[in-house]
């Protein structure tokens, strides 16, 4: 894990990029458009409709009508060979970084501004892959990247940012894991400001610090993790009272809480404390499934990350030796856990943990979900209408008049062949077209 990032550095990166015409984004009002869709994915019921015309005005869906006009006028986009869906949401990404064999060493060599520059490219790849919104669950760059995108300075998805994850000493998000004793003594132990807590009072302080820093959501690491420089990947790392204090304080500020968790005991404590979602959930057992259904807790599985780390664990030197056995053991289980949770009726939202795997490959999660037994329509719902429910927003996730004009189009019929999600042809966010058939990227 690298040292805490300086917020000023990410602001500097976005300011520099804003001055670069090749990367700038038009901040003016989006032109009125009509999209002529060969099919339309109706996300609430999870079904395909026939040809439709979607009228877009001032960043919103103004009207929808069955059929396509015989004559297309100015401002019409021909998507007759495509299926239009609501823009997709990835509920678990980390846009400031992307793992690799050099990641651990880079934390000591690179400056915060380096990560900020990288995040801009990762954000654009994510948007062009069809993801018009993301929930960034842990990274100090994300709140500033969010603002730069919202201001039209760089291209990327709408970001719901957690900022620094909250951990316990030595826990999955302790930023000083892996430091030698000299460096640890020089820096001193991290505290709530750095997102590390060891009491109920410190738990409250850490949430308030995230509020001060402008977070949109709270992320906790309820158990050990795979890629942290620590031995355990599944041991519980908070007391129930500590999680309860985090959740209660988060509610005071209107925040929802996402809990990274692999082990059953950590999940149990998080669900009983009232978190909104469990991320990863590798060792979810029947007791946890029942608890999640009873409490209405969402599950964000991140199969992509599990498969990625399990695959890379086979390569000598890709991960440090303290990480490699966790990656091999835990990563291989997540898809099976997802299949059991889906069959049992747990509420599922779409998330990949990209930043572990390569940004821009987010849609591959759809393929893994279908491979594990979820119907394609339900998989698409998990990234549209269900994801909006997880976020607690009501202006996205469906194609309806008045909603944000976040629209993605893929060739053919994704319910018959989910693989077409890897070939996104059209991306619109807030009425602005970022990708269209035949247009240069």
C-alpha positions, 0 to 999 in steps of 0.5 A: 500500500502506498502513502496517503495521496495529497488532494492538491496533487489530483487537482493539479493533474486535472488542472493541467489536463484541462489546459490540453485541448486534445483532452478537454470536454465541451461543457456547453449544453448538449444538442437536441438529439433523436436516437433511433434504436432497433431494440430497447432494453426496458430495465424495470421488467428486464425485457426487450422492446421493439424499435423506439425513438428516444428524444434527448433534450438538455441532458434528459430524456424528453420523450420516447415513442415506439417505432422509427420515423421513415425519414430521419432529420438533423440530429438523428443517430441511427442505431437501428441495428443496435439495442439501446440500454440505460447507461451502465453503473459499476458499483465497485472500481478504483480509478486511481490505479491498476494492479501489476507486478510493480504496484507495491514498489511504485507506491514508494517511487511514484508521486501522488500526481502520477496516480492522478494523471493515470486516473484520467485515462482509466476514467475515459476507458471506463466511460467508453466501455459503456459505464456512465456511472461508477462508485469508486470505493477507496482512493483519495484521487476519486473525489477530485476526479469526480469534480473535474469530470462534473466540470467538463474538464476531463472525460469519464463516468459520473463518480460516487466517491468514497475517498479513503476507505476506513480500516483498523490498524493492520487492516486491509486499508491501513496505508502503512502495511508493509512499511519497515520499522524505521519508516513506520516509526518516522511516520507514526501510526495512522489515525482516523484522518488517514482512515484507520480506527481502533475504537467507537469514537475513532470510528465516528471521527473517521466518518466525519473526516470523510464528510469533511473531504467531500465523500459521497459514500463510506467504504469500510474493510470489514475483513482482511483483503487479497491485495493488502500486504498482510497475511489474512484475507478473511479475518474480521477487522472491526468489532460490531460496535465499531461498525455500528458507530460508522453506520450510525454516523454515516446516516447522520450525514446521509451516507450509505456504507459499503463493506469489503468483506471476504470472511463470514464473521466480518460479513455478519457483523457488517450486515447486523450493523446495517451496511448497505452492501457487502462487496466480494462476499467470498465465504458467504454461508447460508447464515449470511445469505439468510441475514442479508435477505432479512436485512435487505443487504445488497451483494456486489460480487466482483467476479472479475477481480476474483478471476483476475487475481486467481489467474495472476497468482499462477505467475511467479513474482506477479504478487508478493509472497504474502499476497499470492496464496490469498489471491489463489485461494480467495479469487477462485471462489467468488464466482461460485459464491455469486451463483449460490447467492443469486439462486438464494434470492440475495439482491445483487448489484453490478461491480467489478473491482476494476483497478485490480483488473484492467480498466475498460474491461468492466463489461466482462463481468456480465459474461461471468454473471451469465456463465454462473447462471444469472439470466442476461436480462437480470445481469443488465438490470444489476448494472442499471435499475438495481445499481441505481437502487444501491446508490439511492438515486432515482434519476438514472438506471432506466430509459424514461422521460425525465431521467438522465440521458445516459444511454448505451447501445450494443449491436444485436440482442444482448439477451440472446448473446451477452457477449455483445456487451464487449462491443459497445457502439454508442455511449451518451452521458447527460445527453453528450455523445462520447462514442457513436458508430463510425465515429473516431474515438 
